[in-house]
Amino acid sequence: MRVIRMRIDILTLFPQFFDSIFATSILQRAIANGQVVLNTVDIRDFAYDKHRVVDDYPYGGGAGMVMKPEPIARAITAVKQSQGKVRVIYMSPQGQVFNQGKALELAAFDQLVILCGHYEGVDERVIQLYVDEEISIGDFVLTGGELPAAVLIDAVVRLLPGVLGSAESAAQDSFSDGLLEYPQYTRPPEFEGIPVPEVLLSGHHGRIATWRRQESLRRTWERRPDLLVRASLSTADQAFLKQLQGRTDSNSCCQFDDRV
Ligand code: 9D3
């Protein structure tokens, strides 16, 4: 409980952005327990000129401004620990798309240094010299790297040992077996005309487990057939999917076709 699992330094022009997010999230417990140290760094504090300038016009012209390399380089150098495994990440639309596998990989580091860009991004040389990897959170346009950084931090910190309670353990994550989750129901047994599926009231644990597995497979088949390619599937799973495939002609061009 008292051991520090990870230090995260966030380099940003808007440090106050993170105050409200981390004050109200589930990560508050991890921070309060001292398992995670979250440190926000104002890049402007590392601009040493009179007006503390952090951006400049792009060479070659064009709209917008580019973040100058010197303050960023100084900020990274100032926070990097000499001990342990350190990863310097630049949140960038040009990065590899973040996923659960990347979250697991990053959870093994002792320190993450996360650079949030603004304007048209940062000078390429600071990426070349100081950044280990660039990460995007998906193919949509945001106004800066702060929200992506918060998303990444949430996904990584919840994987650290002891951050989640045992009920919410990371081993039970959807995505850890590569399938979407089955639908959940609670009381009342009938809501606005829709009953809870009979099998869930049966008390028959074997039949419930089979039903849930099949609903996971059905949902993944219908909504995210791309996930089936990498999921680990039993013979029974494959038989069930084959049955679904026979029923849905419209889906018959999906990637799973190659596997059965
Ligand atoms: C609209 C400006 N764009 C080209 C003319 C380039 C651009 C610069 C900066 C687009 C977005 C951003 C700010 N986004 C991020 O810093 C960012 C991001 C994102 O926008 N989407 C998904 N993941 C990420 S990670 C960082």
Boltz pocket constraint, residues with backbone or C-beta under 6 A from the ligand:
constraints:
  - pocket:
      binder: B
      contacts: [[A, 91], [A, 92], [A, 93], [A, 117], [A, 118], [A, 119], [A, 120], [A, 121], [A, 135], [A, 136], [A, 137], [A, 138], [A, 139], [A, 140], [A, 141], [A, 142], [A, 143], [A, 144], [A, 145], [A, 146], [A, 148]]
      max_distance: 6.0
